[in-house]
Amino acid sequence: MDTQHPFAKFIRTLGRGKQGSRSLSQDEAFEAMSMIMEGHIEPEQLGAFLMLIRVKEETPEEVAGFVRAVRQTIQLPGTIPAVDVDWSSYAGKRRHLPWFLLSVLLLADNGIKVFMHGLQGRKDNRIYTPQVLQYFGIPVCKSLSESASTLEQNNFAYLSLTQLNPRLQQLIDLRELLGLRSPVHTVARMLNPFDAPCQMQGIFHPGYLDIHQGAAKLLNQPHMAVIKGDGGEIEASPDNSCKIYSVHDQKLTQEDWPELLSKRELKPKTLSLDTMKEVWRGQAQHIYGEAAIINTLAITLYTMRKHDNREGALAMAKEMWNGRSKDPL
């Protein structure tokens, strides 16, 4: 009688060695992650599985299967808002202020509904989105239902992964125990619970660009862009060129956008959220910050197909920035 645990087959597939191991198919990844989400595995199996995937790096097929499985566990509200953009925020900022948040608020200010999800924060020296929103007086939602109603009222809502999917948050928290990130970080970024037609992704390691792109295609995401953003967030550094990996109606593209600024800006000695508020209100100027806002916004508008070329998207972004409502912050 075979008494082997049902999950053992996935570990065996991944861990047979150089000659015998292979990546999981999308269906196998779906089955494996379904068992993980339902708690039908042992702790030792979970650690082995996550680290085996980490060592070889996840494939687009595995990520797509994992995302499909996690999406099945998300309890959506009865009324789902028509969200335009799904925006993940899981990295936090360390070198520069999180200027991308002002790009998002500009989108909302112009009637574009953006749902953002991410980490509540870690005990490190980074600035995380909930901290900034609290400083700006923008409420952080406590559920998907609250997010849905907030989106209808304000065109923007933020929900931490802790509330979006507690089990997935538990898996991400294993980073402190295992000492390494796991494929769960990739999966969380791609959840898109409200099925927005446009999805924006930011990563730190360039090697993951094609993984996100390939997974988005397999998940039939209409429009998606992934960039190596500053600190791993969706923020296009204006003093560096930006490589954009996109999916548009199942077509994969790669584009290079040149830097906006002619010289490299020095990392500021200190980061103060007061600076962001002053720049938004027009009380101060910040060459790097304003260029980062416009560059990030332009890439988003381009991904949404609001304009069909870089120059037009940048012009539209500048117009939105110059015409912003300065009162909310």
C-alpha positions in Angstrom: 0.0 0.0 0.0 1.4 3.4 -1.0 1.5 5.7 2.1 3.4 8.5 0.4 2.0 12.0 1.0 0.1 13.3 -2.0 2.2 16.4 -2.1 5.5 14.5 -2.2 5.2 14.1 -6.0 5.7 17.8 -6.5 8.9 17.9 -4.4 10.1 14.8 -6.2 9.5 16.4 -9.6 11.5 19.5 -8.6 14.3 17.8 -6.6 15.4 14.7 -8.5 18.7 16.4 -9.4 20.2 17.8 -12.6 19.2 15.0 -14.8 15.8 13.9 -13.4 14.2 17.2 -12.1 12.0 19.5 -14.1 9.7 22.5 -13.7 6.0 22.0 -13.0 3.4 22.4 -15.7 0.8 25.0 -15.2 -1.7 22.4 -14.1 0.7 20.8 -11.7 1.5 24.2 -10.2 -2.2 24.9 -9.8 -2.7 21.6 -8.0 0.4 22.2 -5.7 -0.6 25.7 -4.8 -4.2 24.7 -4.2 -3.0 22.1 -1.6 -0.7 24.7 0.0 -3.5 27.3 0.3 -5.9 24.7 1.7 -3.3 23.6 4.3 -3.1 20.0 3.0 0.7 19.8 3.3 3.3 19.4 6.1 5.5 22.3 7.1 8.6 20.5 6.0 7.1 20.0 2.6 6.3 23.7 2.3 9.8 24.8 3.1 11.3 22.3 0.7 8.9 23.2 -2.1 9.4 26.9 -1.9 13.2 26.7 -1.8 13.4 24.2 -4.6 11.4 26.6 -6.7 13.6 29.5 -5.5 16.9 27.8 -6.4 15.8 27.0 -10.0 13.6 30.2 -10.3 9.9 30.0 -11.1 8.8 29.7 -14.7 5.9 31.6 -16.3 3.9 28.4 -16.4 4.4 27.8 -12.7 3.5 31.4 -11.8 0.4 31.2 -13.9 -0.7 28.0 -12.1 0.1 29.4 -8.7 -1.9 32.6 -9.4 -4.9 30.7 -10.6 -4.9 28.7 -7.4 -4.6 31.7 -5.1 -7.3 33.6 -7.0 -9.7 30.7 -6.2 -9.3 31.5 -2.5 -10.1 35.2 -2.7 -13.6 36.1 -1.5 -14.8 38.8 -3.8 -17.6 41.3 -2.7 -21.0 41.0 -4.2 -20.5 44.1 -6.3 -17.2 44.3 -8.2 -16.1 47.8 -9.4 -14.9 48.4 -12.9 -11.2 48.9 -12.0 -9.0 50.3 -14.7 -5.5 49.5 -13.3 -4.2 46.9 -10.9 -1.1 48.2 -9.2 1.1 46.1 -6.9 3.3 47.7 -4.2 5.4 45.1 -2.4 9.0 46.4 -2.3 9.1 49.7 -0.4 11.5 52.5 -1.2 14.9 53.1 0.3 17.0 55.3 -2.0 14.3 57.8 -3.2 10.9 58.8 -2.0 7.9 56.8 -3.3 7.1 59.3 -6.1 5.0 56.6 -7.9 2.2 57.2 -5.4 1.7 60.7 -6.8 1.5 59.1 -10.3 -1.3 56.9 -9.0 -3.1 59.8 -7.3 -2.9 61.7 -10.6 -4.6 58.8 -12.4 -7.4 58.8 -9.7 -7.6 62.6 -10.0 -8.4 62.1 -13.7 -11.1 59.5 -13.2 -9.0 56.4 -13.6 -9.8 53.7 -11.0 -6.7 52.2 -9.5 -6.6 49.3 -7.1 -3.3 48.9 -5.2 -2.3 46.0 -3.0 1.0 45.3 -1.3 2.8 44.7 2.0 1.9 46.4 5.2 5.6 46.8 5.8 8.6 45.1 7.3 11.1 45.9 10.0 13.6 47.5 7.8 14.7 51.0 6.6 12.3 51.2 3.7 9.2 53.4 3.3 6.1 51.3 2.5 2.9 52.5 0.9 0.5 52.3 3.9 2.9 54.6 5.9 2.8 57.2 3.1 -1.0 57.0 2.7 -1.5 57.4 6.4 0.7 60.5 6.3 -1.4 61.9 3.4 -4.6 61.2 5.3 -5.7 58.6 2.7 -7.5 55.6 4.4 -6.1 52.1 4.0 -8.9 49.7 3.4 -9.6 46.7 5.6 -11.3 44.4 3.2 -12.1 43.9 -0.5 -15.7 45.1 0.1 -14.4 48.3 1.6 -12.0 48.6 -1.3 -14.8 48.2 -3.8 -16.9 51.1 -2.2 -13.8 53.3 -1.8 -12.9 52.8 -5.5 -16.4 54.0 -6.5 -16.0 57.1 -4.3 -12.4 58.1 -4.7 -11.1 56.2 -7.8 -8.3 54.7 -5.6 -8.1 52.1 -2.9 -5.2 50.3 -1.2 -5.5 47.0 0.5 -2.6 45.2 2.3 -2.0 41.5 1.5 -2.8 40.7 5.1 -6.4 41.5 4.4 -6.5 40.5 0.7 -5.2 37.0 1.3 -3.9 36.2 4.9 -2.6 32.7 3.8 -0.4 34.3 1.1 0.9 36.8 3.7 1.8 33.9 5.9 3.8 32.4 3.1 5.6 35.7 2.4 6.5 36.0 6.1 8.5 32.8 5.8 11.2 34.9 4.2 12.4 35.8 7.7 12.6 32.1 8.6 14.1 30.8 5.3 16.3 33.8 4.6 15.3 34.0 1.0 12.3 35.4 -1.0 10.1 32.7 -2.5 7.9 32.6 -5.7 5.1 33.8 -3.5 6.4 37.4 -4.0 5.9 37.0 -7.7 2.5 35.5 -7.3 1.2 38.3 -4.9 2.1 40.9 -7.5 0.0 39.3 -10.1 -3.2 38.6 -8.2 -5.3 41.3 -9.8 -8.4 40.4 -7.8 -10.8 42.9 -9.5 -9.7 41.7 -13.0 -8.5 45.1 -14.2 -7.7 45.2 -17.9 -4.4 46.9 -17.2 -1.8 45.6 -14.8 1.4 47.4 -13.7 4.3 45.4 -12.3 7.5 46.5 -10.7 10.4 44.2 -9.9 14.0 44.7 -8.7 15.8 41.8 -10.4 15.8 42.1 -14.3 15.8 38.4 -14.7 12.2 38.3 -13.7 11.0 40.6 -16.4 10.2 37.8 -18.9 8.8 35.6 -16.1 6.1 38.2 -15.3 5.5 38.9 -18.9 5.1 35.3 -19.8 2.8 34.6 -16.9 0.6 37.5 -17.8 0.1 36.1 -21.3 -0.8 32.7 -19.9 -3.3 34.3 -17.6 -4.9 36.2 -20.6 -4.1 39.6 -19.1 -5.2 42.1 -21.7 -2.6 44.7 -21.0 0.4 44.5 -18.6 3.7 46.2 -18.3 6.6 45.2 -16.0 9.7 47.3 -15.4 12.8 47.2 -13.2 11.5 49.9 -11.0 13.4 52.0 -8.4 13.7 49.8 -5.4 11.4 47.2 -7.0 8.4 49.4 -7.0 6.5 50.5 -10.2 8.6 53.7 -10.6 10.5 54.5 -13.7 13.8 56.2 -12.7 14.0 59.3 -14.8 17.8 59.3 -14.8 18.1 55.8 -16.2 16.7 54.2 -19.4 13.8 51.9 -18.7 13.1 48.6 -20.4 9.4 47.8 -20.6 8.2 44.2 -21.0 4.6 44.3 -22.1 1.6 42.2 -23.0 -1.1 43.6 -25.2 -3.8 41.2 -26.3 -1.5 38.2 -26.2 1.3 40.0 -28.1 4.6 40.3 -26.2 6.8 43.4 -26.7 10.0 44.8 -25.3 10.8 48.5 -25.5 13.5 50.8 -24.3 12.5 54.3 -23.0 15.5 56.6 -22.7 16.2 58.6 -19.6 14.3 61.9 -19.1 17.1 63.7 -17.2 20.4 64.4 -18.8 22.5 63.7 -15.7 22.3 61.2 -12.8 20.7 62.6 -9.7 22.5 62.0 -6.4 20.7 60.0 -3.7 19.3 62.4 -1.1 20.8 62.2 2.3 17.4 62.0 4.0 13.9 61.2 2.9 11.0 63.3 4.2 7.4 62.8 3.2 6.9 66.5 3.7 8.8 66.9 0.4 6.2 64.9 -1.5 3.4 66.9 -0.1 5.1 70.2 -0.9 5.9 69.2 -4.4 2.2 68.1 -5.0 0.9 71.4 -3.6 3.3 73.4 -5.8 5.2 74.8 -2.8 8.5 73.2 -3.8 10.2 71.9 -6.9 12.0 68.6 -7.1 13.7 67.8 -10.4 14.1 64.1 -9.8 10.7 63.6 -8.1 8.6 65.4 -10.8 10.4 63.6 -13.6 9.8 60.2 -11.8 6.1 61.0 -11.5 5.7 62.0 -15.1 7.8 59.1 -16.4 5.9 56.5 -14.4 2.6 58.1 -15.3 3.5 58.1 -19.0 4.4 54.4 -19.0 1.1 53.6 -17.3 -0.9 55.7 -19.8 1.0 54.0 -22.7 0.2 50.6 -21.2 -3.4 51.5 -20.9 -3.3 52.5 -24.6 -4.3 56.1 -23.8 -1.6 57.0 -26.3 0.2 55.0 -28.9 3.7 56.4 -28.6 6.1 57.6 -25.9 6.1 61.3 -26.8 2.3 61.5 -26.7 2.2 59.6 -23.4 4.7 61.9 -21.9 2.9 65.0 -23.1 -0.4 63.7 -21.6 1.4 62.9 -18.3 2.9 66.4 -18.1 -0.5 67.9 -18.8 -2.1 65.9 -16.1 0.7 66.9 -13.7 0.3 70.6 -14.5 -3.4 70.5 -14.2 -3.6 68.5 -10.9 -5.9 69.4 -8.1 -3.5 70.5 -5.4 -5.9 70.5 -2.5 -6.3 66.8 -1.5 -2.8 66.6 0.0 
